Amino acid sequence: MKPIRRIAEYSRRLAHYWVFWFCLGASGLLALVFETLLPNYQPARVWYILIPAVGFFVAGAKLHLEDQGEIERLRGEIEKFRAQTGIPNPAALALRADRQVYAQIQELMQTNDMLAFLRQTDFEGSFDTQRLRGMHDSIYFSELPESKFVDEGLELARQSLETNLRKFQAIEGQHTSPVPLSGGWNRVHDPYAGDWGGIFDRKSEAELETLHIQAMEMAVELNRTASEICESYAQLVQLAKKKLGV
């Protein structure tokens, strides 16, 4: 029933515009003149349709402008009411919430200068896991409801960053181990690098070579994922500058 009501309301409002009736009448008068007084000078019958059509579109355009003006007037009244009552604008609330989320992500990602560490470290060798504390805290934060952006574009950028952080964490957890007596340093499981306390002593040379190749592949993957983390964070920062003005 809504489309019928809208058509009826549109037609009712259209009937109040003289330009529509003028063009409709002009079309009828033109037809009357040529059909009765000038039968030998018949214009193309399409003019009988085009003339009222012009009136229809002119009146329709005027209706549209009136509707837009009414919308702007109502928006102004809403903003005035909010200003008088102290009710905040939803857009302002969303902006404030997104700025808070972004500030928290920034703080976590900059813990122990983690981004510089990811850019400069070659994970083929041993690395200080304390420098990655911000990564694990960021992943924990991402599981909280308040970690999500209201803005769709920012949220997609945050999800991309989270995906790369989780990927790095998974590789680190599965393919690296603490270096004995190192005080918090890890490295990939390369039997040819470092002292592993004899855990590879019973492996054959072929097995050791396979493990070495796997370790090098994981080191390459860690380096690649570290670069992806830095890139996705940079994209989030650039987007936040545009949308949040920070």
C-alpha positions, 0 to 999 in steps of 0.5 A, a space after each residue: 500500500 505504501 507505493 500507492 499512497 506515495 503515488 497518490 500524495 505525489 499526484 495530489 501535490 502535482 495538481 497544485 502546480 499551474 505549470 503542469 496544467 498549463 502545459 496539459 491545456 496547451 497540448 489540448 489547445 494545440 490538438 484542437 486548433 490543428 484538428 479543427 481549424 488547420 487540418 492540412 498542417 498537422 504537427 507530429 503527434 509526439 508534440 501532444 505528449 511532449 508538451 504535457 511531459 515538460 510540464 510534468 518534469 518541471 513540476 516534478 523538479 519543483 517538488 523535489 526541490 521543495 522536499 530537499 528544502 524541507 529535509 534541510 529545514 528539519 535537520 536544522 530543527 533537529 540540530 537546534 533541539 540537540 543544542 538546546 537539550 545537550 543531546 550529542 550528535 550521533 556522528 560526533 559520538 561515533 567520531 569520539 569513539 573511533 578516536 579512542 579506539 585508534 589511540 589505544 591501537 597506537 599505544 599498543 603498537 608502539 610498545 617497546 618501539 615494536 614497529 621499528 623492531 619488526 622493520 629492522 629485525 631479521 628473524 632468521 636469527 634470534 630475537 627478543 620476544 619482549 619487543 613483541 609484547 605490544 603485538 600480543 597485547 594488541 591481539 588481546 585488545 582486538 578480542 574486546 567489543 570496544 576495540 571495533 571502529 564504528 567507521 566501516 573503512 577503519 574497521 576493515 583496516 583494523 581487521 587487516 592489521 589484526 589478521 597479520 598480527 595473528 599470523 605472526 603470532 601463530 608462526 612464532 608460537 609453532 616454529 620458534 622456541 626460547 634460546 637456552 640461557 638467553 633471557 627471553 630470546 627466541 629463534 626458529 627451530 634451526 638445528 644448525 644454529 645455536 645450542 638446543 640442549 641436545 634435542 636434535 642429537 638423535 636426528 639423522 643428517 637428512 632429517 637435520 637438513 630437512 629441519 634446517 630448510 623448514 626453519 629457513 622457510 619459517 624465518 622468511 615467512 616471519 620476515 614477510 609477515 613483519 613487513 605486512 604488519 608494518 604496511 597494514 598499520 601504515 594504511 590504518 594510520 593514513 586512513 585515520 588521518 583522513 577520517 579522524 583528523 588525528 
